[in-house]
């Protein structure tokens, strides 16, 4: 399966459990790999035959900016679900990081991979 990636999407949103974390939006770094068949789009050279990564990025950005989740795990699962709603996307790998969340580390985060269920 081919891979389409959205690298280092920086969104400001509320995430965390402490009052301090919830008081103001903080940086959230998101990386997404979409698994899809890119052959139809490559052959037709038509955006309608492609996963539109610009549209996908806008959906994820708008969601994360307003979500106000308590855990990175929940936010990561939400982003994966948004991506899997795209008809041409068969699977997704999502990595969500909170830069500076833990002292002496650049960031902490979660990475998950989800795929659409195959109907038999």
C-alpha positions as CSV (number, residue, x, y, z in Angstrom):
1,X,0.0,0.0,0.0
2,X,1.3,3.4,-0.9
3,X,1.9,6.1,1.8
4,X,0.9,9.7,1.8
5,X,2.4,11.7,4.7
6,X,1.6,14.9,6.5
7,X,4.7,15.8,8.5
8,X,5.1,18.0,11.6
9,X,1.7,19.6,11.6
10,X,1.8,22.1,14.5
11,X,-1.6,22.8,16.1
12,X,-2.3,24.8,19.3
13,X,-4.9,23.1,21.4
14,X,-5.9,22.2,24.9
15,X,-4.7,18.8,26.0
16,X,-3.8,17.4,29.4
17,X,-5.2,16.7,32.8
18,X,-3.8,19.4,35.1
19,X,-5.4,22.8,35.5
20,X,-2.2,24.4,34.2
21,X,-2.4,22.3,31.0
22,X,-6.0,23.1,30.4
23,X,-5.7,26.9,31.1
24,X,-4.2,27.7,27.7
25,X,-3.7,26.1,24.3
26,X,-0.3,24.4,23.9
27,X,1.7,23.1,21.0
28,X,0.7,19.7,19.6
29,X,2.8,18.2,16.9
30,X,1.1,15.7,14.6
31,X,2.5,13.3,12.0
32,X,0.1,11.3,9.8
33,X,0.8,8.6,7.3
34,X,-2.2,7.6,5.1
35,X,-2.2,4.2,3.4
36,X,-3.9,4.3,0.1
37,X,-3.7,3.1,-3.5
38,X,-2.2,6.1,-5.4
39,X,-2.3,4.4,-8.8
40,X,-5.6,5.8,-9.9
41,X,-4.5,9.4,-9.2
42,X,-1.1,8.8,-10.8
43,X,-2.7,7.5,-14.0
44,X,-5.4,10.1,-14.3
45,X,-3.5,13.1,-12.9
46,X,-6.9,14.2,-11.4
47,X,-7.3,15.3,-7.8
48,X,-10.6,13.6,-7.7
49,X,-8.8,10.2,-7.9
50,X,-6.4,11.2,-5.1
51,X,-6.5,11.5,-1.3
52,X,-6.6,15.2,-0.9
53,X,-4.0,15.8,1.8
54,X,-4.8,19.5,2.0
55,X,-8.5,18.8,2.9
56,X,-7.4,16.1,5.4
57,X,-5.0,18.5,7.0
58,X,-7.7,21.1,7.4
59,X,-10.1,18.6,9.0
60,X,-7.5,17.4,11.5
61,X,-6.3,20.9,12.3
62,X,-9.9,22.2,12.9
63,X,-10.7,19.2,15.1
64,X,-7.5,19.3,17.3
65,X,-7.8,23.1,17.8
66,X,-11.2,22.6,19.4
67,X,-11.1,19.1,20.9
68,X,-9.9,19.8,24.4
69,X,-9.1,16.1,25.1
70,X,-7.5,15.0,28.4
71,X,-5.1,12.3,27.0
72,X,-2.8,12.1,24.1
73,X,-4.1,8.6,23.6
74,X,-7.7,9.8,23.0
75,X,-6.6,12.6,20.7
76,X,-4.5,10.3,18.6
77,X,-7.4,7.8,18.2
78,X,-9.7,10.7,17.2
79,X,-7.3,11.8,14.5
80,X,-7.0,8.3,13.2
81,X,-10.8,8.0,13.0
82,X,-11.0,11.3,11.1
83,X,-8.5,10.0,8.5
84,X,-10.2,6.6,8.1
85,X,-13.5,8.3,7.2
86,X,-11.9,9.3,3.9
87,X,-13.1,6.7,1.4
88,X,-9.7,6.2,-0.4
89,X,-7.8,5.7,2.9
90,X,-7.3,2.1,3.9
91,X,-5.1,2.7,6.9
92,X,-3.4,5.4,8.9
93,X,-0.4,5.8,11.2
94,X,-0.8,8.8,13.6
95,X,1.8,10.2,15.9
96,X,0.8,13.0,18.3
97,X,3.4,14.7,20.5
98,X,3.4,17.3,23.2
99,X,6.7,19.2,22.9
100,X,8.2,20.1,26.3
101,X,5.6,18.2,28.3
102,X,8.3,16.3,30.3
103,X,11.4,18.0,31.7
104,X,14.6,17.1,29.9
105,X,12.8,15.7,26.9
106,X,12.1,17.3,23.5
107,X,8.6,15.8,23.5
108,X,6.4,12.9,24.6
109,X,3.6,11.3,22.6
110,X,1.7,8.3,21.2
111,X,1.9,6.6,17.8
112,X,-0.8,4.3,16.6
113,X,-1.7,2.5,13.4
114,X,-5.3,1.7,12.4
115,X,-6.8,0.0,9.3
116,X,-10.3,-0.3,8.0
117,X,-11.9,-3.6,8.6
118,X,-12.1,-5.8,5.5
119,X,-15.6,-7.2,4.9
120,X,-15.7,-10.8,3.9
